[in-house]
Amino acid sequence: GREKSCSVDSILAGQIHSQLKLVPKEEQLEALILEREKGIKEINKDMLTVNKAFNDVAKLVNDQQEFVDDIESKAEDTHEKTKRGLSDLQEARKIQKGCAVM
């Protein structure tokens, strides 16, 4: 009977010992989960920061597009006026030459 009692005690001691080993592992797992959760939250925060930066750049580009369009329009207008001015000068030269002959 003593051997059987000793065996049962050994088995119970082994189970208690196993359960005690599980607690730290569960705590380690929980700590790991919390650490990963913290990392994910940090990544999410960084992604929001990058998203805000992209939105800011997009707004700047959009705001500057107005100026670029205005410059382009003025350049086209200037080109047309310059062509017209050149044509007017050429016409004036012809007229002036005609007047000088008379």
LINJO-V169039 format. One record per pair of residues at least 6 apart in sequence whose ideal C-beta (glycine too) atoms are under 6 Angstrom apart, sorted by sequence separation. I is the first residue (numbers start at 1). J is the second residue. D is the distance in whole Angstrom. If there is no record, write none. Layout:
BEGIN
I|J|D / I|J|D
END
This chain:
BEGIN
none
END
